[in-house]
Amino acid sequence: MLFSRKKNLLQQVATNSWRTDADKEALLEQIKAQDLKPLEAIPLIWHADALVRKLGVDLFMAKPNAEAVRALVLSMGDKPNHQRAFVTRIYARI
């Protein structure tokens, strides 16, 4: 049940399923409460919205591990330079 709740919340973020900034903030607060693993936070790091990206980085940095770091590196391959540069700065904080 918890897994499907996390998946549903992440899907809502991926599809920008909010109408107002208040809706977005409420959705992000719900995601914070889910205690995502760093690996689960990676899609948030690549999101177009700055608040979503920040949440993704915060969740990723809360408990980084080798598996998640490797997955983030591998996910950089098809991203534009500016996104890769953003993620490269995350590595400096690990």
N, C-alpha and C positions, 0 to 999 in steps of 0.2 A: 504494500500500500504506500509506504513512504517513498519507495523508488518511483512509483508511478506519479506521485505528487511532484517530486523533483523534476521528473521528465516533462510533466505538463507545464510547470513553471518555466523551465528552460525553453520549451517550445514556444511559449507565449513571448518570451524575450526575443527569440530568434526571428519571430514573425512581426515584431513591433506591435504587439497586441495591446496597445494602450491608446487612449484617446486624448488624455491630458497629462501634463507633467505630474499631477497628483496621482493619477493611475499608475504611471511609470514608477514613481517613488514607492508606492504601496507594493507593487510587484517586486521591486528590488529588495524591499524589506522582507518580503516573504521568502525570497531566495536566500537572503542572509541567514534567516532562521533555519534553513534546511541543512546547514553544516556540510556544504559541498566539499568533496575531495578536490585536490588541486587539478587532477585530470579532468574532472567535470567542469571546472572553471575555464578551461582553455577556450571553448567557443565564445565565452563572454569577452575574453581579451581581444578577439578579432572583430567584435561588434562595431558597427559604425557610430553608435552613440557613445559619447564621452563618459557619461555616468555609468553606463553598462560596462565599458572597458575598465573604468576605475574599480568597480566592484569585482570584476574578474581578476584584476591584478591583486587586489586586497585578499581575495579568497585563495588565489594561487600562492601568494607569499605567506599566508598564515601557516601552511604546512607543506612547503615544497619537498618533493622527493625525487629520486633519480628517474623513476618511471615517467613522472609528469614533466620533468625538465626535458627528457628525451623526446616525449611526444610533442612538446611545444616547439622544440628545434625542428623536428620533422614536419610540423605543420607550417613552418615558415616558407618552405620551398616555393609555393605557388602564390605567395603574397607580394604585393607591390613593395618597393623599396621603403617608402615612408612607414608602412606597417612593420616591416622587418626591423627598421631602426627603432621603433617604439618598443618592440619586444626585446631587442638587444639591450636596451637600458634596464629591462627587468633583470637580466642576468647579472648586471653589476650589483644588484641589491641582494642577490642570493648568498 
